[in-house]
Amino acid sequence: MFSNKSGVLAIVVAALLPTCFAGWLVWDSLRGPGGGDETQRVLPLPSVSASASPRTDDANGAAAAGTPTASALPLAGKVVVLDPGHNPTDHEHTAEINRLVDIGTGRKACDTTGTATKAGYAEAAFTLDVVHRARALLIARGATVKLTHDTGGPAFGPCIDERARIGNEAGADAAVSVHADGSAAGDRGFHVILPASVHQGIADTRAIVAPSRRLGTAVKRHFADATGSAPANYLAGGTGLISRSDLGGLNLTTVPKVFIECGNMRDPNDAAELTDPAWRQSAAEGIADGITAFLRGKT
């Protein structure tokens, strides 16, 4: 009796096994990986459409509420050449800087060492500092700025004829050569030197005399406003503007160009200003403002 019942039970179990196994497979596939722990499930990431990327409204990638485009800056498209007078290492190359070059009205030394305060602050160091400050201001207004030389540049010079050529080849809209004077103590103030009308030898300034005067007038006014300095009391009748035909950097220019003598390094009062970084920043602002006014058709 017992053996017969066991045989029947074995037959029933055998019949049920396939069905149970199939049901377990369905249940396992539905519960997912990770043993039922939902924190272990990996869900697909949503797709990111192109419209979800940040929107830009100009070629420079400025956002709609961002900074103005380069073309909106006041000096966009303008080229300015700044000429720091002399070179800090000119004194180590006296033979080279004493070489004569043609300036149209005659021949002059390639360059000179420049002057210095009684305490030894060199004009060449002053001019580089002011030019660097002015360059930063002009670039921020959209101008392309080129220097005739810079720190770590040529060992001497460049020569005065080359300084003019750099501005000419750049097609400068304005060029300014920055200097400080070396007159006697008691001689105070700044002055702007304009190109005289010259048509001699390789020099011909006739086309740029008038625009250079407008540039010089603008630089004079804005330099005085920014620094509080007065026009020089020892030349040009106190007007602060003088024309000269003996400077190669002006004789050979074909673009509007002026020199500015920012003060007298040999006068103790002027020297105190020229050696003050805050005053030099004001000087740079006056030069940059004058150039900006000229390029925008104002004085």
Sequence and secondary structure as in RCSB ss.txt:
>XXXX:A:sequence
MFSNKSGVLAIVVAALLPTCFAGWLVWDSLRGPGGGDETQRVLPLPSVSASASPRTDDANGAAAAGTPTASALPL
AGKVVVLDPGHNPTDHEHTAEINRLVDIGTGRKACDTTGTATKAGYAEAAFTLDVVHRARALLIARGATVKLTHD
TGGPAFGPCIDERARIGNEAGADAAVSVHADGSAAGDRGFHVILPASVHQGIADTRAIVAPSRRLGTAVKRHFAD
ATGSAPANYLAGGTGLISRSDLGGLNLTTVPKVFIECGNMRDPNDAAELTDPAWRQSAAEGIADGITAFLRGKT
>XXXX:A:secstr
 HHHHHHHHHHHHHHHHHHHHHHHHHHHHHH SSTT GGG         GGGS    STT   TTS   GGGSTT
TT EEEEEE S TTGGG HHHHTSEEE SSSEEES     B TT  BHHHHHHHHHHHHHHHHHHTT EEEES  
TTS SS   HHHHHHHHHHHT SEEEEEEEE   TT   BEEEEE   EETTEE TTTHHHHHHHHHHHHHHHHH
HH   B SSSGGGSSEEEESS HHHHT SS EEEEEEEETTSHHHHHHHT HHHHHHHHHHHHHHHHHHHTT  
